[in-house]
Amino acid sequence: MGEDKRQLFRSLGLLSSVGISMVAATCIGLFIGVYLDEWFGTKPWMTIIWLGIGIAAGFRNIYILTRRALHDQNGPKDGDGA
């Protein structure tokens, strides 16, 4: 029973970190784009470009987190360096 709770909390931690990393990357890209638009006077182009970069970074973070979680769940294979 204790192992089930531990696995549940580990899964909840992974899901919350995935959500936070997606939102954080998107917001950072948005804020950089808005700031650069106001600085250069290029509304809305920098906002659109940097928002896209932030969204792409968020999906990259999700990919890395899920790959790491799957690797930890499956354990190291024979011949694996980790």
Summary of the structure (lengths in Angstrom):
residues: 82
radius of gyration: 18.2
end to end distance: 29.1
largest distance: 59.5
contacts: 205
relative contact order: 0.13
helix: 84%
strand: 0%
